């Protein structure tokens, strides 16, 4: 049995460990140790002298003391308690009190990849990491797209976040200001495509007016109607991507929403969100949009944390689902199957 399978069976996790999770943004990782948690594991990240980001389990092999409370020296991280120094592969290379390093003195090293401003860590079986590269997010580094966002801890299970992303019909109720007016009517049916580990969907709306703020940033007449298209994808356990297109004449103005989610524990999730657009790249437009989306995502965070409190207090109940939940229900099945596979059946 692999290390990750044994861990999943022991902890009864509700999320897969054999997956890439964006545990930090690139600007957070430097030469000072950074502490994170991912899938119930303590993780410490830092950069080698070459600039490459690496990650180890955040626990000294000598005694239960976080390596993140130590320091980086060259390409090693040094415990602030024992003085043990560990290389990027987790092997202890120096003990201050004796010339020989004790046999087997090492900590777990995690495969780590950095791309498009995100630092991804694979907390499961390292042998699988090379077969499944981190999901690409090239628009985050593409100058044709203007991007802003934030990151925070949501005190809710990661599946609650994925299910929220999968159904935007709640937006009209949660935040009428930001909501596209087309959501106030019965939406067209979702077209859902399901693969072994992914879910993608889209929905084309009939011509309709835009929300006033949306028409303003696009420079369009708010009284005119435009075709709109919604797309969403559960790309991986650690990534959800949405897109909202507005067609005006020959131009398609798009928002792309990136959600990198890392389960910290069964009721906490680190959420890195980004809003990208292929129009009006000026800073003034960014400053106009930032509070709109920040307020919305904070509202969603509060709602999901309330849901988690209800579940923690009263337990799970049978839920009533509707047609717009089609994608969310498929995501549940995929995550459930991935977790069952890691548990051995």
ROTITOR-888308 format. One record per residue (C-alpha): x, y, z; residue in three letters; chain. Coordinates in steps of 0.5 Angstrom, whole numbers. Example, Ala and Ser with C-alpha at 12.3 -4.5 7.8 and 13.67 -1.06 7.14 Angstrom:
2
{{25 -9 16} ala A}
{{27 -2 14} ser A}
//
This chain:
345
{{0 0 0} unk A}
{{3 7 -2} unk A}
{{4 12 4} unk A}
{{-2 16 1} unk A}
{{-7 11 1} unk A}
{{-5 9 8} unk A}
{{-6 16 10} unk A}
{{-12 17 7} unk A}
{{-15 10 10} unk A}
{{-12 12 17} unk A}
{{-15 19 17} unk A}
{{-21 18 13} unk A}
{{-20 24 9} unk A}
{{-26 27 4} unk A}
{{-21 29 -1} unk A}
{{-15 26 -6} unk A}
{{-8 26 -4} unk A}
{{-5 24 -11} unk A}
{{-7 31 -14} unk A}
{{-3 38 -15} unk A}
{{-5 43 -10} unk A}
{{-3 50 -11} unk A}
{{-1 52 -3} unk A}
{{2 58 -5} unk A}
{{3 64 -10} unk A}
{{10 65 -13} unk A}
{{11 72 -9} unk A}
{{10 68 -2} unk A}
{{16 63 -3} unk A}
{{23 66 -2} unk A}
{{29 65 2} unk A}
{{25 65 9} unk A}
{{21 59 11} unk A}
{{14 59 9} unk A}
{{9 55 13} unk A}
{{3 52 10} unk A}
{{-2 46 11} unk A}
{{-4 41 6} unk A}
{{-9 35 6} unk A}
{{-8 35 14} unk A}
{{0 35 13} unk A}
{{5 41 15} unk A}
{{9 43 9} unk A}
{{15 48 9} unk A}
{{17 52 3} unk A}
{{23 56 1} unk A}
{{27 57 -5} unk A}
{{34 54 -7} unk A}
{{40 59 -8} unk A}
{{38 58 -16} unk A}
{{31 60 -14} unk A}
{{27 54 -15} unk A}
{{22 53 -10} unk A}
{{22 46 -6} unk A}
{{17 43 0} unk A}
{{19 39 6} unk A}
{{14 36 11} unk A}
{{14 41 17} unk A}
{{17 37 22} unk A}
{{24 36 25} unk A}
{{26 29 25} unk A}
{{29 30 32} unk A}
{{23 32 36} unk A}
{{16 35 34} unk A}
{{19 42 32} unk A}
{{17 46 26} unk A}
{{22 47 21} unk A}
{{19 53 19} unk A}
{{21 56 25} unk A}
{{28 55 23} unk A}
{{32 58 18} unk A}
{{35 57 11} unk A}
{{42 56 10} unk A}
{{45 55 3} unk A}
{{40 50 0} unk A}
{{39 47 7} unk A}
{{34 49 12} unk A}
{{36 48 19} unk A}
{{32 47 25} unk A}
{{31 52 30} unk A}
{{31 47 36} unk A}
{{36 41 34} unk A}
{{40 45 29} unk A}
{{39 39 24} unk A}
{{40 41 17} unk A}
{{36 38 11} unk A}
{{37 38 4} unk A}
{{32 39 -1} unk A}
{{30 32 -2} unk A}
{{29 32 6} unk A}
{{35 28 8} unk A}
{{39 31 14} unk A}
{{46 33 12} unk A}
{{49 36 18} unk A}
{{48 35 26} unk A}
{{51 40 30} unk A}
{{53 35 36} unk A}
{{56 29 32} unk A}
{{60 28 26} unk A}
{{56 23 24} unk A}
{{49 24 21} unk A}
{{44 18 25} unk A}
{{42 13 20} unk A}
{{35 14 17} unk A}
{{35 22 19} unk A}
{{30 25 14} unk A}
{{24 28 13} unk A}
{{19 27 7} unk A}
{{20 31 1} unk A}
{{14 33 -4} unk A}
{{14 34 -11} unk A}
{{14 41 -13} unk A}
{{12 45 -19} unk A}
{{12 53 -20} unk A}
{{8 56 -26} unk A}
{{4 62 -28} unk A}
{{5 65 -21} unk A}
{{3 59 -17} unk A}
{{7 54 -13} unk A}
{{4 47 -14} unk A}
{{5 41 -9} unk A}
{{4 34 -9} unk A}
{{2 31 -2} unk A}
{{1 24 -5} unk A}
{{5 18 -8} unk A}
{{11 22 -11} unk A}
{{11 16 -16} unk A}
{{5 19 -19} unk A}
{{7 26 -20} unk A}
{{11 26 -26} unk A}
{{5 22 -30} unk A}
{{0 28 -28} unk A}
{{3 35 -29} unk A}
{{0 41 -25} unk A}
{{-6 44 -29} unk A}
{{-4 49 -34} unk A}
{{-7 56 -33} unk A}
{{-3 60 -38} unk A}
{{-8 66 -38} unk A}
{{-5 68 -31} unk A}
{{2 70 -34} unk A}
{{-1 72 -41} unk A}
{{0 80 -42} unk A}
{{-7 79 -46} unk A}
{{-10 78 -40} unk A}
{{-11 83 -34} unk A}
{{-11 79 -27} unk A}
{{-12 81 -20} unk A}
{{-14 77 -14} unk A}
{{-13 75 -7} unk A}
{{-12 69 -3} unk A}
{{-15 67 4} unk A}
{{-17 61 9} unk A}
{{-24 59 8} unk A}
{{-27 55 14} unk A}
{{-30 50 10} unk A}
{{-29 43 6} unk A}
{{-26 44 -1} unk A}
{{-32 40 -4} unk A}
{{-37 46 -1} unk A}
{{-32 51 -5} unk A}
{{-33 46 -12} unk A}
{{-40 45 -11} unk A}
{{-41 53 -10} unk A}
{{-37 54 -17} unk A}
{{-41 49 -21} unk A}
{{-47 53 -20} unk A}
{{-47 60 -21} unk A}
{{-55 61 -21} unk A}
{{-54 62 -13} unk A}
{{-51 69 -15} unk A}
{{-57 72 -17} unk A}
{{-60 71 -9} unk A}
{{-53 72 -6} unk A}
{{-51 78 -9} unk A}
{{-56 82 -14} unk A}
{{-51 87 -16} unk A}
{{-46 83 -19} unk A}
{{-51 78 -22} unk A}
{{-52 78 -29} unk A}
{{-59 80 -30} unk A}
{{-60 73 -35} unk A}
{{-60 69 -28} unk A}
{{-66 72 -26} unk A}
{{-70 68 -31} unk A}
{{-70 61 -32} unk A}
{{-63 59 -35} unk A}
{{-62 55 -41} unk A}
{{-60 47 -39} unk A}
{{-53 46 -38} unk A}
{{-49 42 -43} unk A}
{{-45 38 -38} unk A}
{{-39 33 -41} unk A}
{{-36 28 -36} unk A}
{{-29 25 -37} unk A}
{{-26 20 -32} unk A}
{{-23 26 -27} unk A}
{{-26 32 -30} unk A}
{{-32 36 -31} unk A}
{{-34 41 -36} unk A}
{{-40 45 -38} unk A}
{{-43 51 -42} unk A}
{{-49 55 -42} unk A}
{{-51 60 -48} unk A}
{{-56 65 -46} unk A}
{{-61 69 -50} unk A}
{{-59 76 -51} unk A}
{{-60 80 -45} unk A}
{{-58 87 -42} unk A}
{{-52 87 -38} unk A}
{{-51 89 -30} unk A}
{{-50 96 -30} unk A}
{{-43 95 -27} unk A}
{{-41 90 -33} unk A}
{{-44 95 -38} unk A}
{{-40 101 -36} unk A}
{{-33 97 -36} unk A}
{{-34 94 -43} unk A}
{{-36 101 -45} unk A}
{{-43 99 -48} unk A}
{{-50 102 -47} unk A}
{{-53 98 -41} unk A}
{{-60 99 -45} unk A}
{{-58 94 -51} unk A}
{{-58 86 -50} unk A}
{{-52 82 -52} unk A}
{{-51 74 -52} unk A}
{{-48 71 -46} unk A}
{{-44 65 -45} unk A}
{{-42 61 -39} unk A}
{{-37 56 -38} unk A}
{{-34 52 -32} unk A}
{{-29 46 -31} unk A}
{{-27 42 -25} unk A}
{{-20 41 -28} unk A}
{{-17 38 -22} unk A}
{{-18 37 -15} unk A}
{{-14 43 -14} unk A}
{{-17 47 -19} unk A}
{{-24 50 -22} unk A}
{{-24 55 -28} unk A}
{{-30 59 -30} unk A}
{{-31 64 -36} unk A}
{{-36 69 -38} unk A}
{{-37 71 -45} unk A}
{{-41 77 -47} unk A}
{{-41 78 -55} unk A}
{{-42 85 -58} unk A}
{{-41 86 -65} unk A}
{{-35 82 -67} unk A}
{{-32 82 -61} unk A}
{{-32 77 -55} unk A}
{{-31 80 -48} unk A}
{{-29 75 -43} unk A}
{{-28 74 -36} unk A}
{{-24 68 -33} unk A}
{{-24 66 -26} unk A}
{{-19 62 -23} unk A}
{{-20 58 -17} unk A}
{{-14 54 -14} unk A}
{{-16 51 -8} unk A}
{{-12 47 -3} unk A}
{{-16 42 3} unk A}
{{-12 44 9} unk A}
{{-16 40 13} unk A}
{{-23 37 13} unk A}
{{-26 43 15} unk A}
{{-21 48 12} unk A}
{{-19 50 5} unk A}
{{-14 55 2} unk A}
{{-17 59 -3} unk A}
{{-13 63 -8} unk A}
{{-18 66 -13} unk A}
{{-16 70 -19} unk A}
{{-20 75 -24} unk A}
{{-18 75 -31} unk A}
{{-20 79 -37} unk A}
{{-19 80 -44} unk A}
{{-21 87 -45} unk A}
{{-19 94 -42} unk A}
{{-13 92 -39} unk A}
{{-12 99 -35} unk A}
{{-11 100 -28} unk A}
{{-17 104 -27} unk A}
{{-21 98 -29} unk A}
{{-18 94 -25} unk A}
{{-19 98 -19} unk A}
{{-26 99 -21} unk A}
{{-27 91 -21} unk A}
{{-23 89 -15} unk A}
{{-28 91 -9} unk A}
{{-34 88 -13} unk A}
{{-31 81 -14} unk A}
{{-27 82 -7} unk A}
{{-34 83 -3} unk A}
{{-37 78 -7} unk A}
{{-32 72 -6} unk A}
{{-32 75 2} unk A}
{{-40 74 2} unk A}
{{-39 67 -1} unk A}
{{-34 65 4} unk A}
{{-38 67 10} unk A}
{{-44 63 7} unk A}
{{-39 57 6} unk A}
{{-37 57 13} unk A}
{{-44 58 15} unk A}
{{-45 51 12} unk A}
{{-39 48 15} unk A}
{{-42 50 22} unk A}
{{-49 47 20} unk A}
{{-45 41 18} unk A}
{{-41 40 24} unk A}
{{-46 42 29} unk A}
{{-52 38 26} unk A}
{{-49 33 21} unk A}
{{-50 31 14} unk A}
{{-57 31 12} unk A}
{{-61 28 5} unk A}
{{-61 34 0} unk A}
{{-65 36 -5} unk A}
{{-62 38 -12} unk A}
{{-65 41 -18} unk A}
{{-63 41 -25} unk A}
{{-57 47 -24} unk A}
{{-54 42 -20} unk A}
{{-52 37 -25} unk A}
{{-44 39 -26} unk A}
{{-44 39 -18} unk A}
{{-46 32 -17} unk A}
{{-41 30 -22} unk A}
{{-36 33 -18} unk A}
{{-38 30 -12} unk A}
{{-38 23 -16} unk A}
{{-31 24 -18} unk A}
{{-28 26 -12} unk A}
{{-31 21 -8} unk A}
{{-28 16 -13} unk A}
{{-21 18 -13} unk A}
{{-22 18 -5} unk A}
{{-24 11 -5} unk A}
{{-19 9 -10} unk A}
{{-13 12 -5} unk A}
{{-17 8 1} unk A}
{{-16 1 -3} unk A}
{{-23 0 -6} unk A}
//
